[in-house]
């Protein structure tokens, strides 16, 4: 399932590295919502966390708003629900579909991008994306990468049926997250440049103070940190 970034006209996207980490990204989110966060309803998707070590514990931290390094749930939403994609196929769209359509924003957590992509397709959620014209999608790390055409073999840990690194392709660029992040020696800008050389599309390296806003195919980088565009 791939729509291509230039033609996709569904949701408004805010693809972040580490959530809403500064005033510029916060302002971009409010602009996309068209109203204050306190008047907006959110659904939080923790699915990608489950395919990494201690994912269940990390899921609790982020759902309960304790993960201060990557603010998403704790922004002061009018209400927040939890949408676990691995459960959706067994309960029927009549129970979860209306909740998705009514939400102002989908908050999609990081973790494993290929696991997340698999369950977005399997659950049926990805099939709704082109119809969600008034919905804001906020991705964090893997939640952002899943919207790109490919993530690159370097980022494949959980392998989907059939293998590969192909993701949803709602945008026409790829993302290298957590650039120069402390404790991630393999995520330098030099590493990002090597990764970008293997990608067939333009590619952004972004840090934890950076997000990419996409509305009707128009791309804008929102940053108070460091980022770089490759393969322009």
Secondary structure, DSSP 8 states (H G I E B T S, - for coil): ----TTT--S-EEEEESSSS-SHHHHHHHHHHHTS-GGG-EEEEE-GGGGGSTTHHHHHHHHHTT--TTS-SGGGT-SEEEE--HHHHTTT-HHHHHHHHHH-SEEEE--S-HHHHHHHHHHHSHHHHGGG-TT-EEEEETHHHHTTSSB--GGG--S--TT---B---SSSEEEE-STT-TT-TT-SHHHHHHHHTT-SSEEEEE-TTEEEEEETTEEEEEESS-EEEE--
